Amino acid sequence: MIGDMFSKLNEARKKIEESKKRLNETTVEVTIGKNEDIRIIATGNKTIKSIVISDAFYEKAVKNELEEGLLIAVNKALDEAAAKGEIIMKDITKDVLPNFPGLV
């Protein structure tokens, strides 16, 4: 019984390591604005990989509009990345530790 538990925990550790790699390879892309003024790409591990601001928006935007747009876009990208990451983690861990509360 204890050996089986350690085996499951070891398997879970391996799956979690695999999931970290998978989450780093998974990306979400978010754009805001009528003309895709700001584009953010983030990984499933909630790391921002890219921020692109269109030249047209940058030239006409005042500082507070740019700051507000960036804040909205980054938060939206991180929310989507977290949601996608949670789905991946649940899928990976469901067979290993299906009844472990608070894991994901």
FITI-302102 format. One record per residue: residue number from 1; x, y, z of N, C-alpha, C, O in turn. Coordinates in nm, 2 decimals, always signed. Layout:
<sites>
- NUM|X|Y|Z|X|Y|Z|X|Y|Z|X|Y|Z
...
</sites>
This chain:
<sites>
- 1|+0.08|-0.12|+0.00|+0.00|+0.00|+0.00|+0.09|+0.13|+0.00|+0.06|+0.22|-0.08
- 2|+0.19|+0.13|+0.09|+0.27|+0.25|+0.09|+0.36|+0.26|-0.03|+0.38|+0.37|-0.09
- 3|+0.40|+0.14|-0.08|+0.48|+0.14|-0.20|+0.40|+0.19|-0.32|+0.45|+0.26|-0.41
- 4|+0.27|+0.15|-0.32|+0.18|+0.20|-0.43|+0.16|+0.35|-0.42|+0.16|+0.41|-0.53
- 5|+0.15|+0.40|-0.30|+0.14|+0.55|-0.28|+0.26|+0.62|-0.33|+0.25|+0.72|-0.40
- 6|+0.38|+0.57|-0.30|+0.50|+0.63|-0.35|+0.52|+0.62|-0.50|+0.56|+0.72|-0.56
- 7|+0.47|+0.51|-0.55|+0.48|+0.49|-0.70|+0.39|+0.60|-0.76|+0.42|+0.66|-0.86
- 8|+0.27|+0.62|-0.71|+0.17|+0.72|-0.76|+0.23|+0.86|-0.75|+0.22|+0.94|-0.84
- 9|+0.29|+0.89|-0.63|+0.35|+1.02|-0.61|+0.47|+1.05|-0.71|+0.48|+1.16|-0.76
- 10|+0.55|+0.94|-0.73|+0.66|+0.96|-0.83|+0.60|+0.98|-0.97|+0.65|+1.06|-1.05
- 11|+0.50|+0.90|-1.00|+0.43|+0.92|-1.13|+0.38|+1.06|-1.15|+0.39|+1.13|-1.25
- 12|+0.32|+1.11|-1.04|+0.26|+1.25|-1.04|+0.37|+1.35|-1.06|+0.35|+1.45|-1.13
- 13|+0.48|+1.33|-0.99|+0.60|+1.42|-1.01|+0.64|+1.43|-1.15|+0.67|+1.54|-1.21
- 14|+0.65|+1.31|-1.22|+0.69|+1.31|-1.36|+0.59|+1.38|-1.45|+0.63|+1.45|-1.54
- 15|+0.46|+1.36|-1.42|+0.36|+1.42|-1.50|+0.36|+1.57|-1.48|+0.34|+1.64|-1.58
- 16|+0.39|+1.62|-1.36|+0.39|+1.76|-1.34|+0.51|+1.82|-1.41|+0.50|+1.93|-1.47
- 17|+0.62|+1.76|-1.41|+0.74|+1.81|-1.49|+0.70|+1.81|-1.64|+0.74|+1.91|-1.71
- 18|+0.63|+1.71|-1.69|+0.59|+1.71|-1.83|+0.49|+1.82|-1.85|+0.50|+1.89|-1.96
- 19|+0.41|+1.85|-1.76|+0.31|+1.95|-1.77|+0.37|+2.09|-1.78|+0.33|+2.18|-1.85
- 20|+0.48|+2.11|-1.70|+0.55|+2.24|-1.71|+0.60|+2.27|-1.85|+0.59|+2.38|-1.90
- 21|+0.66|+2.16|-1.91|+0.71|+2.18|-2.04|+0.60|+2.20|-2.14|+0.61|+2.29|-2.23
- 22|+0.49|+2.13|-2.13|+0.37|+2.15|-2.21|+0.31|+2.29|-2.20|+0.27|+2.35|-2.30
- 23|+0.31|+2.34|-2.08|+0.25|+2.47|-2.05|+0.34|+2.58|-2.11|+0.29|+2.68|-2.16
- 24|+0.47|+2.56|-2.11|+0.56|+2.66|-2.17|+0.55|+2.66|-2.32|+0.57|+2.76|-2.39
- 25|+0.51|+2.55|-2.38|+0.49|+2.54|-2.53|+0.35|+2.58|-2.57|+0.33|+2.60|-2.69
- 26|+0.26|+2.60|-2.48|+0.12|+2.64|-2.51|+0.11|+2.79|-2.50|+0.15|+2.85|-2.40
- 27|+0.06|+2.85|-2.60|+0.04|+3.00|-2.59|-0.10|+3.04|-2.62|-0.18|+2.97|-2.68
- 28|-0.13|+3.16|-2.57|-0.25|+3.23|-2.60|-0.22|+3.36|-2.66|-0.11|+3.42|-2.62
- 29|-0.30|+3.41|-2.75|-0.28|+3.54|-2.81|-0.41|+3.62|-2.78|-0.52|+3.58|-2.81
- 30|-0.39|+3.74|-2.73|-0.50|+3.84|-2.71|-0.47|+3.97|-2.78|-0.36|+4.02|-2.78
- 31|-0.58|+4.02|-2.84|-0.57|+4.15|-2.91|-0.68|+4.24|-2.85|-0.79|+4.19|-2.82
- 32|-0.65|+4.36|-2.84|-0.76|+4.46|-2.80|-0.75|+4.57|-2.90|-0.65|+4.60|-2.96
- 33|-0.87|+4.64|-2.91|-0.88|+4.75|-3.00|-0.94|+4.71|-3.13|-0.93|+4.60|-3.17
- 34|-1.00|+4.81|-3.19|-1.07|+4.79|-3.32|-0.97|+4.74|-3.43|-1.01|+4.65|-3.51
- 35|-0.85|+4.79|-3.42|-0.75|+4.75|-3.52|-0.64|+4.67|-3.46|-0.53|+4.68|-3.51
- 36|-0.68|+4.59|-3.37|-0.58|+4.51|-3.30|-0.46|+4.60|-3.25|-0.35|+4.57|-3.28
- 37|-0.50|+4.70|-3.18|-0.40|+4.80|-3.13|-0.29|+4.74|-3.05|-0.18|+4.78|-3.06
- 38|-0.33|+4.65|-2.96|-0.23|+4.59|-2.87|-0.25|+4.44|-2.88|-0.36|+4.38|-2.87
- 39|-0.14|+4.36|-2.90|-0.14|+4.22|-2.91|-0.04|+4.16|-2.81|+0.07|+4.20|-2.80
- 40|-0.09|+4.07|-2.73|-0.01|+4.01|-2.62|-0.01|+3.85|-2.65|-0.11|+3.79|-2.68
- 41|+0.11|+3.79|-2.63|+0.12|+3.65|-2.64|+0.18|+3.60|-2.50|+0.28|+3.66|-2.46
- 42|+0.11|+3.51|-2.44|+0.15|+3.45|-2.31|+0.15|+3.30|-2.32|+0.08|+3.24|-2.40
- 43|+0.23|+3.24|-2.23|+0.24|+3.09|-2.23|+0.14|+3.04|-2.12|+0.08|+3.12|-2.05
- 44|+0.11|+2.91|-2.13|+0.03|+2.85|-2.03|+0.08|+2.86|-1.89|+0.00|+2.84|-1.79
- 45|+0.21|+2.89|-1.87|+0.27|+2.91|-1.74|+0.26|+3.06|-1.70|+0.32|+3.10|-1.60
- 46|+0.18|+3.14|-1.77|+0.15|+3.28|-1.74|+0.27|+3.37|-1.75|+0.29|+3.45|-1.67
- 47|+0.35|+3.34|-1.86|+0.47|+3.42|-1.88|+0.44|+3.50|-2.01|+0.40|+3.44|-2.11
- 48|+0.46|+3.63|-2.01|+0.43|+3.71|-2.13|+0.55|+3.69|-2.22|+0.67|+3.71|-2.18
- 49|+0.52|+3.65|-2.34|+0.63|+3.62|-2.44|+0.64|+3.74|-2.54|+0.75|+3.76|-2.59
- 50|+0.54|+3.82|-2.56|+0.54|+3.92|-2.66|+0.44|+4.03|-2.64|+0.32|+4.00|-2.60
- 51|+0.47|+4.15|-2.66|+0.38|+4.27|-2.66|+0.40|+4.35|-2.78|+0.52|+4.39|-2.81
- 52|+0.30|+4.36|-2.86|+0.31|+4.44|-2.99|+0.21|+4.55|-2.98|+0.09|+4.52|-2.96
- 53|+0.25|+4.67|-3.01|+0.16|+4.79|-3.01|+0.17|+4.84|-3.15|+0.27|+4.87|-3.21
- 54|+0.05|+4.86|-3.22|+0.05|+4.90|-3.35|+0.10|+5.05|-3.36|+0.08|+5.12|-3.27
- 55|+0.17|+5.08|-3.47|+0.22|+5.21|-3.49|+0.12|+5.32|-3.48|+0.13|+5.42|-3.42
- 56|+0.00|+5.29|-3.55|-0.10|+5.39|-3.55|-0.16|+5.42|-3.41|-0.18|+5.53|-3.38
- 57|-0.18|+5.31|-3.33|-0.23|+5.34|-3.19|-0.12|+5.41|-3.11|-0.15|+5.50|-3.04
- 58|+0.00|+5.37|-3.12|+0.11|+5.43|-3.05|+0.12|+5.58|-3.08|+0.15|+5.66|-2.99
- 59|+0.11|+5.62|-3.21|+0.12|+5.75|-3.25|+0.01|+5.84|-3.20|+0.03|+5.96|-3.17
- 60|-0.11|+5.79|-3.19|-0.22|+5.87|-3.15|-0.26|+5.86|-3.01|-0.33|+5.95|-2.95
- 61|-0.22|+5.76|-2.94|-0.26|+5.73|-2.80|-0.18|+5.83|-2.70|-0.07|+5.86|-2.72
- 62|-0.26|+5.87|-2.60|-0.19|+5.95|-2.50|-0.14|+5.85|-2.39|-0.19|+5.73|-2.39
- 63|-0.06|+5.89|-2.31|+0.01|+5.80|-2.22|-0.09|+5.71|-2.14|-0.07|+5.59|-2.13
- 64|-0.19|+5.78|-2.08|-0.29|+5.70|-2.00|-0.37|+5.60|-2.08|-0.40|+5.49|-2.03
- 65|-0.39|+5.63|-2.21|-0.46|+5.53|-2.29|-0.37|+5.41|-2.32|-0.42|+5.30|-2.32
- 66|-0.25|+5.44|-2.34|-0.15|+5.33|-2.37|-0.14|+5.24|-2.24|-0.14|+5.12|-2.25
- 67|-0.12|+5.30|-2.13|-0.11|+5.23|-2.00|-0.23|+5.15|-1.97|-0.22|+5.03|-1.94
- 68|-0.35|+5.21|-1.99|-0.47|+5.13|-1.97|-0.49|+5.02|-2.06|-0.53|+4.91|-2.02
- 69|-0.46|+5.04|-2.19|-0.47|+4.93|-2.29|-0.38|+4.82|-2.26|-0.42|+4.70|-2.27
- 70|-0.25|+4.85|-2.22|-0.16|+4.75|-2.19|-0.21|+4.67|-2.07|-0.20|+4.54|-2.06
- 71|-0.25|+4.74|-1.97|-0.30|+4.67|-1.84|-0.42|+4.57|-1.88|-0.42|+4.46|-1.83
- 72|-0.51|+4.62|-1.96|-0.63|+4.54|-1.99|-0.58|+4.41|-2.07|-0.62|+4.30|-2.04
- 73|-0.49|+4.44|-2.17|-0.45|+4.33|-2.26|-0.36|+4.23|-2.18|-0.38|+4.11|-2.20
- 74|-0.27|+4.27|-2.09|-0.19|+4.18|-2.02|-0.28|+4.10|-1.92|-0.26|+3.97|-1.91
- 75|-0.37|+4.16|-1.85|-0.45|+4.09|-1.76|-0.54|+3.98|-1.83|-0.56|+3.87|-1.78
- 76|-0.59|+4.02|-1.95|-0.67|+3.93|-2.03|-0.59|+3.81|-2.07|-0.64|+3.70|-2.07
- 77|-0.47|+3.84|-2.12|-0.38|+3.73|-2.17|-0.35|+3.64|-2.05|-0.35|+3.51|-2.07
- 78|-0.32|+3.69|-1.93|-0.28|+3.61|-1.82|-0.40|+3.53|-1.77|-0.39|+3.41|-1.73
- 79|-0.52|+3.58|-1.78|-0.64|+3.51|-1.74|-0.67|+3.39|-1.84|-0.69|+3.28|-1.79
- 80|-0.65|+3.42|-1.97|-0.67|+3.31|-2.07|-0.56|+3.20|-2.05|-0.59|+3.09|-2.07
- 81|-0.44|+3.25|-2.02|-0.33|+3.15|-2.00|-0.35|+3.06|-1.88|-0.33|+2.94|-1.88
- 82|-0.40|+3.13|-1.77|-0.43|+3.05|-1.65|-0.54|+2.95|-1.68|-0.53|+2.83|-1.63
- 83|-0.65|+2.99|-1.75|-0.76|+2.90|-1.78|-0.71|+2.78|-1.86|-0.74|+2.66|-1.84
- 84|-0.63|+2.81|-1.97|-0.57|+2.70|-2.05|-0.48|+2.61|-1.97|-0.48|+2.49|-1.99
- 85|-0.40|+2.67|-1.89|-0.31|+2.59|-1.80|-0.38|+2.50|-1.71|-0.34|+2.39|-1.68
- 86|-0.49|+2.55|-1.65|-0.57|+2.47|-1.56|-0.63|+2.35|-1.63|-0.63|+2.24|-1.57
- 87|-0.68|+2.37|-1.75|-0.73|+2.26|-1.83|-0.62|+2.15|-1.85|-0.65|+2.03|-1.84
- 88|-0.50|+2.20|-1.89|-0.39|+2.11|-1.92|-0.35|+2.03|-1.79|-0.34|+1.91|-1.80
- 89|-0.34|+2.10|-1.68|-0.30|+2.04|-1.56|-0.41|+1.94|-1.51|-0.37|+1.83|-1.46
- 90|-0.54|+1.97|-1.52|-0.64|+1.87|-1.48|-0.63|+1.75|-1.57|-0.65|+1.64|-1.52
- 91|-0.61|+1.77|-1.70|-0.60|+1.66|-1.79|-0.48|+1.57|-1.76|-0.49|+1.44|-1.76
- 92|-0.37|+1.63|-1.72|-0.25|+1.55|-1.69|-0.26|+1.48|-1.56|-0.22|+1.36|-1.55
- 93|-0.32|+1.54|-1.46|-0.32|+1.48|-1.32|-0.45|+1.40|-1.29|-0.45|+1.33|-1.19
- 94|-0.54|+1.40|-1.38|-0.67|+1.32|-1.35|-0.65|+1.17|-1.33|-0.71|+1.11|-1.24
- 95|-0.56|+1.11|-1.40|-0.53|+0.97|-1.39|-0.44|+0.94|-1.27|-0.44|+0.83|-1.22
- 96|-0.35|+1.03|-1.24|-0.25|+1.00|-1.14|-0.30|+1.02|-1.00|-0.29|+0.93|-0.92
- 97|-0.36|+1.14|-0.97|-0.41|+1.17|-0.84|-0.56|+1.22|-0.86|-0.58|+1.34|-0.84
- 98|-0.65|+1.14|-0.90|-0.78|+1.19|-0.93|-0.86|+1.25|-0.81|-0.95|+1.33|-0.83
- 99|-0.83|+1.21|-0.69|-0.91|+1.26|-0.58|-0.82|+1.34|-0.48|-0.86|+1.35|-0.36
- 100|-0.72|+1.40|-0.53|-0.63|+1.48|-0.44|-0.68|+1.62|-0.44|-0.66|+1.70|-0.54
- 101|-0.74|+1.67|-0.33|-0.80|+1.80|-0.32|-0.70|+1.91|-0.33|-0.59|+1.90|-0.27
- 102|-0.73|+2.01|-0.40|-0.65|+2.13|-0.41|-0.53|+2.12|-0.50|-0.45|+2.21|-0.50
- 103|-0.52|+2.01|-0.57|-0.40|+2.00|-0.66|-0.41|+2.10|-0.77|-0.31|+2.16|-0.81
- 104|-0.52|+2.11|-0.83|-0.54|+2.20|-0.94|-0.66|+2.29|-0.91|-0.69|+2.38|-0.99
</sites>
